[in-house]
Amino acid sequence: MIKDDLHEQGLKFGRDKLFKLMRIYGLQIKPRRRYTQTTMSKHWMRKWPNIIKGKEVFGQDQVWVSDITYIKTEEGNCYLNMITDAYSRKIMGYAVEENMETESMIEALKMALTKRQNPLAKTIHHSDRGVQYCSKEYLLAAANNNIKLSMTENGDPYENALAERMNRTIKEEFGMDRKMKSKEQVKQLVEESIFLYNQKRPHLALNMKTPNQVYYEKIPAT
C-alpha cells in the first residue's frame, strides 16, 4: 500500500526491512495473554459433529466460522460475535451486545445472510459448542437458510482456529484488547475496524488482496 510513495522518495523497502524498522520503534503489535473463555459448552442441548475436518475450502460461502469474544469497558463487558467466510477471510456478519444470549448473538447470522452472494448456497456454519449455537432458535435460523451446523469436538479450540484468530486480529490490531471507555465506543470501533479489515487491509494469506476482493472477485487464495 505504501510502495508507490516510497518509490517516489527513492526508497527501496521490502517487508522484512519494514518489520525490522517497526520493531526498533516499538510499532509492532505485541501478543497478549489468552483471553478468558466465553464458551458455555456444558449443557443438555444437542451438539453437532465436526464436518469440516479435512475439508478443502475452494470458494466463498462454502464454510463460515464463528466465535464469541469479550471486550472490556469501564461500563462492563461487551460481547462480540463474528461470522467469517473461511475462503476469503471476509467478516460476513457481527453483533456487539451486552450479553451472550442467543437472541443477541443471532444478529450476526442475520447480517451474514444478507451479504451471502448466493442465498441458495449450501453453507456450513462451524463454531464451538456454545449454548448459543446449539439453541433451537439458532438451529431454526440456520435450517431456514440452507445452512448446516458443524461444531468442535471435545471443546478443542484448534478445531475453530480461524474464528479464534479473527477475534485476536480485530481486538489486537484495532486496540480493543484494552479497557475501552464505553460500550457505545466499542460498537463504533467494531464497525470501523471490520470495514477496514474487509476493505482496506491486505492479507498475506490472500496474496496481498483484501477479503472483499477475494470474496467478490473470487481471486485464488493460494
C-alpha positions as CSV (number, residue, x, y, z in Angstrom):
1,M,0.0,0.0,0.0
2,I,2.9,2.4,0.7
3,K,5.2,1.0,-2.1
4,D,4.5,3.8,-4.7
5,D,5.0,6.5,-2.1
6,L,8.4,5.0,-1.1
7,H,9.5,4.7,-4.7
8,E,8.7,8.4,-5.3
9,Q,11.1,9.2,-2.5
10,G,13.8,6.9,-3.9
11,L,13.3,4.4,-1.0
12,K,13.6,0.7,-1.5
13,F,11.8,-1.2,1.3
14,G,10.9,-4.8,1.5
15,R,8.6,-6.4,4.0
16,D,11.4,-7.8,6.2
17,K,13.1,-4.4,6.4
18,L,9.8,-2.7,7.2
19,F,9.1,-5.1,10.0
20,K,12.7,-4.6,11.4
21,L,12.2,-0.9,11.5
22,M,8.8,-1.3,13.2
23,R,10.4,-3.5,15.9
24,I,13.1,-0.9,16.5
25,Y,10.5,1.8,17.1
26,G,8.1,-0.4,19.0
27,L,5.4,-0.2,16.3
28,Q,4.6,-3.9,16.1
29,I,1.6,-5.4,17.9
30,K,2.6,-7.3,21.0
31,P,0.7,-10.6,21.5
32,R,-1.4,-10.6,24.7
33,R,-2.3,-13.4,27.0
34,R,-5.1,-15.8,26.0
35,Y,-8.5,-14.3,26.6
36,T,-11.0,-15.5,29.1
37,Q,-13.1,-18.4,27.9
38,T,-16.6,-17.4,26.9
39,T,-17.9,-20.8,25.7
40,M,-20.6,-22.5,27.8
41,S,-20.5,-26.0,26.3
42,K,-21.7,-27.9,29.3
43,H,-25.4,-28.0,28.5
44,W,-28.1,-30.5,27.6
45,M,-28.7,-29.4,24.1
46,R,-27.6,-31.4,21.0
47,K,-24.0,-30.8,19.9
48,W,-23.3,-31.2,16.2
49,P,-20.3,-33.2,14.7
50,N,-17.3,-31.5,13.1
51,I,-18.0,-31.9,9.4
52,I,-15.3,-29.5,8.1
53,K,-12.3,-31.5,9.5
54,G,-10.1,-32.3,6.5
55,K,-12.5,-30.5,4.1
56,E,-11.0,-28.4,1.3
57,V,-12.5,-24.9,1.1
58,F,-12.4,-23.8,-2.6
59,G,-15.0,-21.0,-2.7
60,Q,-16.9,-18.3,-0.9
61,D,-19.9,-19.2,1.3
62,Q,-18.8,-22.8,1.5
63,V,-17.7,-22.6,5.1
64,W,-18.4,-19.9,7.7
65,V,-16.7,-19.9,11.1
66,S,-18.0,-18.2,14.2
67,D,-16.9,-17.4,17.7
68,I,-17.7,-15.1,20.6
69,T,-15.2,-12.9,22.5
70,Y,-15.5,-10.2,25.1
71,I,-14.3,-6.6,25.2
72,K,-13.8,-4.8,28.5
73,T,-15.2,-1.3,29.1
74,E,-15.5,0.9,32.1
75,E,-19.2,0.2,31.9
76,G,-18.8,-3.6,32.0
77,N,-18.1,-6.2,29.3
78,C,-19.4,-6.3,25.8
79,Y,-19.6,-9.5,23.7
80,L,-18.6,-9.6,20.1
81,N,-19.8,-12.4,17.8
82,M,-18.4,-12.6,14.3
83,I,-19.0,-14.8,11.4
84,T,-16.2,-15.1,8.9
85,D,-16.1,-16.7,5.4
86,A,-13.3,-19.3,5.6
87,Y,-12.3,-18.9,1.9
88,S,-11.9,-15.1,1.7
89,R,-11.5,-14.3,5.4
90,K,-14.2,-11.7,5.0
91,I,-16.2,-10.9,8.1
92,M,-19.7,-11.6,6.9
93,G,-21.7,-10.6,10.0
94,Y,-21.1,-9.4,13.5
95,A,-23.0,-8.4,16.7
96,V,-21.9,-6.4,19.7
97,E,-24.2,-6.9,22.7
98,E,-24.1,-6.6,26.5
99,N,-24.9,-10.3,26.9
100,M,-24.3,-13.6,25.2
101,E,-27.9,-14.6,24.9
102,T,-28.9,-16.4,21.6
103,E,-31.2,-13.6,20.6
104,S,-28.3,-11.2,20.7
105,M,-25.7,-13.4,19.0
106,I,-28.1,-14.4,16.2
107,E,-28.0,-10.9,14.9
108,A,-24.5,-11.7,13.4
109,L,-26.0,-14.6,11.5
110,K,-28.8,-12.4,10.1
111,M,-26.3,-9.8,8.9
112,A,-24.2,-12.5,7.3
113,L,-27.2,-13.9,5.4
114,T,-27.9,-10.5,3.9
115,K,-24.4,-10.5,2.4
116,R,-24.2,-14.0,1.1
117,Q,-23.8,-13.9,-2.7
118,N,-26.0,-16.9,-3.4
119,P,-28.9,-17.3,-0.9
120,L,-29.3,-20.9,-2.2
121,A,-25.7,-21.8,-1.5
122,K,-25.2,-24.8,0.8
123,T,-23.1,-23.2,3.6
124,I,-21.6,-25.0,6.6
125,H,-21.6,-22.9,9.8
126,H,-18.7,-24.0,12.1
127,S,-18.4,-23.0,15.7
128,D,-17.6,-24.2,19.2
129,R,-20.3,-26.0,21.2
130,G,-21.5,-22.9,23.0
131,V,-25.1,-22.9,24.1
132,Q,-26.0,-20.1,21.7
133,Y,-25.1,-22.1,18.6
134,C,-26.9,-25.2,19.9
135,S,-30.2,-23.4,20.7
136,K,-33.4,-24.2,18.9
137,E,-33.6,-20.6,17.6
138,Y,-30.1,-20.7,16.1
139,L,-30.8,-24.1,14.5
140,L,-34.0,-22.9,13.0
141,A,-32.4,-19.8,11.5
142,A,-29.7,-21.9,10.0
143,A,-32.1,-24.6,8.6
144,N,-34.4,-22.0,7.1
145,N,-31.4,-20.6,5.1
146,N,-29.8,-23.7,3.8
147,I,-27.0,-23.7,6.4
148,K,-25.7,-26.9,8.0
149,L,-24.2,-26.7,11.5
150,S,-20.7,-28.1,12.4
151,M,-19.0,-27.9,15.8
152,T,-15.8,-28.6,17.5
153,E,-15.3,-32.0,19.2
154,N,-14.5,-32.3,22.9
155,G,-14.1,-28.5,23.1
156,D,-10.8,-28.5,21.2
157,P,-10.1,-24.8,20.3
158,Y,-7.8,-25.8,17.4
159,E,-10.8,-27.1,15.6
160,N,-12.1,-23.5,15.4
161,A,-8.7,-21.8,15.0
162,L,-9.6,-19.4,12.2
163,A,-12.5,-17.9,14.2
164,E,-10.4,-17.5,17.3
165,R,-7.6,-15.9,15.3
166,M,-10.1,-13.5,13.9
167,N,-11.1,-12.4,17.4
168,R,-7.4,-11.7,18.2
169,T,-6.9,-9.8,15.0
170,I,-9.8,-7.5,15.4
171,K,-9.1,-6.9,19.1
172,E,-5.3,-6.5,19.0
173,E,-4.8,-4.7,15.6
174,F,-7.6,-2.2,16.3
175,G,-6.8,-1.5,20.0
176,M,-9.8,-3.3,21.6
177,D,-7.6,-5.6,23.8
178,R,-7.5,-2.8,26.4
179,K,-10.3,-1.4,28.6
180,M,-12.5,0.9,26.5
181,K,-14.3,4.0,27.8
182,S,-17.9,2.9,27.0
183,K,-20.0,0.2,25.3
184,E,-21.1,2.8,22.7
185,Q,-17.4,3.4,21.8
186,V,-16.9,-0.3,21.3
187,K,-19.8,-0.5,18.9
188,Q,-18.4,2.3,16.8
189,L,-14.9,0.9,16.9
190,V,-16.0,-2.6,15.9
191,E,-17.9,-1.2,12.9
192,E,-14.9,0.9,11.8
193,S,-12.5,-2.0,12.4
194,I,-14.4,-4.5,10.4
195,F,-14.8,-2.1,7.5
196,L,-11.1,-1.5,7.4
197,Y,-10.3,-5.2,7.8
198,N,-12.6,-6.3,5.0
199,Q,-12.0,-3.5,2.5
200,K,-8.6,-1.9,3.2
201,R,-6.2,-4.4,4.9
202,P,-4.1,-6.6,2.5
203,H,-3.8,-10.1,3.8
204,L,-0.7,-12.3,3.4
205,A,-2.8,-15.4,3.1
206,L,-4.8,-13.9,0.3
207,N,-1.8,-13.0,-1.9
208,M,-2.0,-9.4,-0.5
209,K,-5.6,-8.9,-1.6
210,T,-8.3,-7.7,0.8
211,P,-11.0,-10.1,2.0
212,N,-13.6,-8.2,0.0
213,Q,-11.6,-8.6,-3.2
214,V,-11.3,-12.3,-2.7
215,Y,-14.9,-12.8,-1.7
216,Y,-16.4,-10.8,-4.6
217,E,-13.9,-11.4,-7.4
218,K,-13.0,-15.0,-6.3
219,I,-9.3,-14.4,-6.6
220,P,-7.5,-17.6,-5.7
221,A,-6.3,-17.5,-2.1
222,T,-3.4,-19.9,-2.7
